[in-house]
Amino acid sequence: MKKILSLTIIIGFVFVDFLFFHDIAKPGEATSLPQFITGILSLPVMYFAFQTIFKARHE
């Protein structure tokens, strides 16, 4: 169950980050503070989700 939850979190953050970086590429778009914070916070969340997946694989 943890593995499925971790994969869901990773896919969700990758999707949100893709939309965020897609908007940055548009001319005249400004990055808001919530968008920036979401992008930064997604990195440790994805790291811990990957750790959960790899720990489950080794057990």
C-alpha positions in Angstrom: 0.0 0.0 0.0 2.9 2.4 0.8 4.4 1.7 -2.6 1.1 2.7 -4.4 0.8 5.8 -2.3 4.4 6.8 -3.0 3.9 6.3 -6.7 0.8 8.4 -6.6 2.6 11.2 -4.8 5.5 11.1 -7.2 3.2 11.1 -10.3 1.1 14.0 -8.8 4.1 16.1 -8.1 5.7 15.5 -11.4 2.5 16.5 -13.1 2.1 19.7 -11.0 5.8 20.5 -11.6 5.4 20.0 -15.3 2.5 22.4 -15.4 4.5 24.9 -13.3 7.5 24.8 -15.6 5.3 24.8 -18.7 3.9 28.1 -17.5 7.3 29.6 -16.9 8.3 29.0 -20.5 5.5 31.3 -21.7 6.6 34.8 -22.4 5.3 37.3 -19.8 4.4 34.7 -17.2 5.3 35.5 -13.6 6.0 32.9 -11.0 3.9 33.3 -7.8 5.2 32.5 -4.4 2.9 29.5 -3.9 4.1 28.1 -7.3 7.7 28.5 -6.2 7.2 27.0 -2.8 5.3 24.0 -4.3 8.2 23.3 -6.7 10.8 23.5 -3.9 8.7 21.4 -1.5 8.1 18.7 -4.1 11.8 17.8 -4.1 12.1 16.4 -0.5 8.6 14.8 -0.8 9.6 12.9 -4.0 12.9 11.9 -2.3 11.2 10.3 0.6 8.6 8.7 -1.7 11.4 7.2 -3.7 13.1 6.0 -0.5 9.9 4.2 0.5 9.7 2.5 -2.8 13.3 1.3 -2.8 13.1 0.2 0.9 10.0 -1.9 0.0 11.9 -3.5 -2.8 14.9 -4.5 -0.6 12.8 -6.1 2.1 
